[in-house]
Amino acid sequence: MSHATTSGTDSTPSAAGSHPTPGFHQASGGNPFRAILDVSAAIVSSLNVETVLENVAASMAAAMMVEEVDVETYDPCAESLTHRVHWSADAPAAARPDAAPVPLSERPALATVVHTGRVVEQRLGDHELARDDRVALAERGVKSVLSGPLAVGDQTLGLLSLVEQRFERHFTSIECDLFRQLCDIAAIGIHNADLYEMVDRKQRQLTSMVETSRAVSSSLVLDDVLAAITEHAAAALDVHDADIYEYDATADTMTWRASWPADWEYDEDAERPGTVYRLDEYGNPAAIREKKVLVESISDPDLHPSTRREFETHGEKVMVTVPLRFGDTILGTLEFGEKREERVFTDDEIELATALAEQAAVAIHNATMYRRQSEQTLRLTSLLEVNRALASHTDERVFPAIARRCALAFDAPRAVIYEYDDAHDTLTARGYFQYQEVPGYDTTGVAEPLDQTPANRTIMMGSEPVVEQIVDPSLDPTTRGEMEFWGEKTCLNAPIAFQEERLGILMLIWTDTAQRFDDQELDFAMGLGELAAIAIRNVRLAKAGGVARPEPKE
């Protein structure tokens, strides 16, 4: 085995003016086989890469009798080295430095190790030492370094360095040859641990895919499926957190549907699953608009300022956003967040994330189809029940019955039927339904002047349903005050009219999360308003003297 120094000359056992150096013979009793056995034992002590690296560093330090040992990994694509392990006699427990990759162009001596496979010695007193290397040694207070490659076949995994800060040590040719042999043995152990970790990771990924497939096929309850997907996805990619957002192309909004860990403790004012965002408010709209995977890091100088603020607020270091694609349709995003370190995601990990996103897209599609079928069935049932109520009552008992069926049809926590009195220009609540009674909310029979609620006049005089959202900045101030007072997030208002006669308003109200509606849902709300109009006319006709009412719609 050969070695090289940065000055181009072989090392000597000692040099004028240098300290006597406790070499290998003193460290290992002159027995190279003992050193080889110690390093061999270190590499088979574990199949965890980090543990192997730490054990190799410790055994190398003992075998070569040095004060410190560094292990760095090599990235051939980026042509860089990343500090992975530092062992010190003062702190025997090896530490993993929090270091960013350093380009090889800034480490000339170490570039020689990587590209030639030779052992290279650097000494601070060597006048031929490259300037960059001299600065790097001086900054760390290092006097001597012996670096060797960690290579298996033609593949260079990284390098290992023996570091001396106490004095300028000259490594002998025998020590350098033994060091090179020890590096070869260490490289095999590290390579085997890497292979084991890769197989283990692939196994975990496959398990995650199987578990996710089971979750998708085992339930049509979308929230349960998405919660399972975020959990399995976070485990498969070993990330700090995972979230799923559903995209509504009609409203151009994103709804936060699932999050892992599921047991996070949110601050009182913090956003949480169920929150609806306009797409331009959502952090990564490019994943939807451009249909591409986004990888964002806190250290990226081109990171958008608003995204950087979000990262800083939530402690994120890396975020991967994957679109949920079903055919050519984008149904949302699957996000992976990492707060522990600024991690680099491999191509295999991005591919796995994309596969998991496809599973989530299938789940959303299946649940959407099931939900639409269920809603259609519920609407037909509701229409039949409303018609039964119309046929059964000609007095004001019909209004609570219709309000209840309307609320059930839309799964709305509250529903109110208001009747308009043209003579007094007032709205009077005739029928209420609430899943949970709220003291003071039910004001049945109380006439309210329409001049006090101009937004209601606009709704009643219109011919289309009106959706009011508490998050809408253009919401009428009076309406906003009422909604805030009663804790309401969304109101779907359908005008009640018979031909040209304005009879009132049907209100469907949500208090838990904001709601969005498609054209079919809005049309159905108008249909329920027409049935409420028939109920109002029937009651008025009955009070007027029992005049026969029209047959209700089927």
Number of C-alpha atoms within 10 A of each C-alpha: 12 13 25 19 20 21 16 12 10 17 19 11 15 15 12 5 7 12 13 13 15 13 21 24 15 13 16 16 12 12 13 19 11 13 23 21 14 19 25 18 17 23 27 18 14 15 17 16 19 18 18 23 28 25 25 32 28 25 23 28 23 20 27 23 20 23 16 25 28 27 24 21 19 23 17 14 6 11 14 20 25 19 19 19 23 22 27 18 15 8 10 14 13 22 15 16 12 12 10 11 16 16 16 19 12 14 18 16 22 28 18 19 23 25 10 11 19 20 28 26 29 28 24 21 12 14 11 14 20 15 13 14 19 21 13 14 19 12 9 9 13 20 19 23 26 24 29 29 30 28 21 16 8 7 13 19 21 25 25 29 26 23 23 20 16 13 15 23 29 24 24 17 17 17 19 25 16 20 30 23 16 24 25 17 21 30 26 19 26 26 18 18 22 18 14 15 15 12 12 12 16 16 13 17 21 14 14 22 20 13 16 24 18 14 21 25 13 11 14 18 16 21 15 14 24 27 22 21 32 27 20 24 29 22 17 22 20 13 17 16 22 27 25 28 26 22 24 19 14 10 12 11 19 26 24 20 20 26 24 22 15 15 7 9 9 9 8 7 6 7 11 16 15 16 15 24 18 14 20 12 12 16 14 20 18 16 20 23 11 11 17 14 21 17 15 22 20 18 11 10 9 10 13 12 10 11 16 20 14 13 19 12 9 10 14 22 19 23 24 21 28 28 32 31 23 18 10 7 13 20 23 28 30 29 25 24 20 19 16 12 11 17 13 10 13 9 9 10 16 18 12 20 25 19 17 25 26 21 23 33 26 20 26 24 16 18 19 15 13 15 15 12 12 12 16 16 12 17 20 14 14 21 21 15 17 27 19 16 20 26 15 11 15 21 16 15 15 23 26 18 19 29 26 23 23 30 23 18 21 20 15 23 18 24 27 26 30 26 23 25 17 12 6 11 13 20 24 20 21 22 24 22 24 17 13 8 10 9 6 7 10 16 13 14 13 12 18 18 15 17 11 11 16 13 16 19 19 12 20 22 17 15 13 15 21 19 18 21 21 19 13 10 9 10 14 14 12 12 17 19 13 11 19 12 9 12 13 21 19 23 23 21 26 29 30 32 25 17 8 7 11 18 24 30 28 30 25 24 26 21 17 14 14 20 20 17 13 10 9 10 15 19 15 19 24 21 16 25 26 22 23 30 24 23 26 28 18 25 21 17 16 15 12 9 8 12 12 9 16 9 10 16 13 10
